[in-house]
Amino acid sequence: MANIKSQKKRNRQNEKRRMRNKSIKSDLKTSIRRVERAAEVGEPTDELLKTAQKKIDTAAAKGVLHPNAAARQKSRLASGLSRRATSSVRSQ
C-alpha cells in the first residue's frame, strides 16, 4: 500500500478507470458475439453489425482500444460476415 498521498489518489483513479474500461470491453465483446451468433443462425445482421461497429469506434475514442486495433476488429467482423454470406450462397 502506498504511503504517499498523490500515489493513493493515483491508485483510486486507476481503479475507477480500470472498472470503466472493463465495462466498455465487456459490452463490446457482447455486441460482437451477438453479430457472430446471428450470422451463424442466418438472421439479419445489419443492425447488429452497425451497433457493434459503433461500440468499437466508441472504445477507440475513449482510449480503451488502439485505433488500429479498432479498425482491424471492424474489418475482420465485416469480412467474416461477407465470407459467411458468400459461402451460404454457394452451398445452395
C-alpha positions in Angstrom: 0.0 0.0 0.0 1.3 3.4 -0.9 2.2 5.9 1.8 2.3 9.0 -0.4 -0.9 10.9 -0.8 -0.6 11.5 -4.5 0.1 7.8 -5.1 -3.0 6.9 -3.1 -5.1 9.2 -5.3 -3.5 7.8 -8.4 -4.4 4.3 -7.3 -8.0 5.3 -6.8 -8.1 6.9 -10.2 -6.5 3.9 -11.8 -9.1 1.6 -10.2 -12.0 3.7 -11.5 -10.6 3.8 -15.0 -9.9 0.0 -14.9 -13.5 -0.7 -14.0 -14.8 1.7 -16.7 -12.6 0.1 -19.3 -13.6 -3.3 -18.2 -17.3 -2.4 -18.6 -16.7 -1.0 -22.1 -14.7 -4.0 -23.2 -17.3 -6.4 -21.9 -20.1 -4.6 -23.7 -18.0 -4.6 -26.9 -17.3 -8.3 -26.8 -21.0 -9.0 -26.2 -22.1 -7.0 -29.2 -19.5 -8.7 -31.4 -20.7 -12.1 -30.1 -24.3 -11.2 -31.0 -23.3 -10.4 -34.6 -21.4 -13.7 -35.0 -24.2 -15.8 -33.5 -26.8 -14.1 -35.7 -24.7 -14.8 -38.7 -24.3 -18.5 -37.8 -28.1 -18.9 -37.4 -28.8 -16.9 -40.6 -30.6 -14.0 -39.1 -30.2 -10.5 -40.5 -27.1 -8.8 -39.1 -27.3 -5.3 -40.5 -28.4 -3.5 -37.3 -26.3 -5.7 -35.1 -23.2 -5.0 -37.2 -23.9 -1.3 -37.2 -24.2 -1.3 -33.4 -21.0 -3.4 -32.9 -19.0 -1.0 -35.2 -20.3 2.0 -33.3 -19.2 0.4 -30.0 -15.8 -0.4 -31.4 -15.4 3.2 -32.5 -16.5 4.5 -29.1 -14.0 2.2 -27.4 -11.2 3.6 -29.6 -12.3 7.2 -29.0 -12.2 6.6 -25.2 -8.7 5.1 -25.4 -9.8 1.6 -24.4 -8.7 0.2 -27.8 -5.9 1.4 -30.0 -7.3 3.0 -33.2 -5.6 0.4 -35.4 -6.9 -2.4 -33.3 -10.4 -1.0 -33.6 -10.0 -0.8 -37.4 -8.8 -4.4 -37.5 -11.7 -5.6 -35.5 -14.2 -3.8 -37.7 -12.6 -5.1 -40.8 -12.5 -8.7 -39.6 -16.1 -8.6 -38.4 -17.3 -7.3 -41.8 -15.2 -9.6 -43.9 -16.2 -12.6 -41.8 -19.9 -11.8 -42.4 -19.4 -11.3 -46.1 -17.4 -14.6 -46.2 -20.3 -16.4 -44.5 -22.8 -14.8 -46.8 -20.9 -15.9 -50.0 -20.3 -19.4 -48.6 -24.1 -19.9 -47.9 -25.0 -18.7 -51.4 -22.5 -21.2 -52.9 -23.8 -24.1 -50.8 -27.4 -23.6 -52.1 
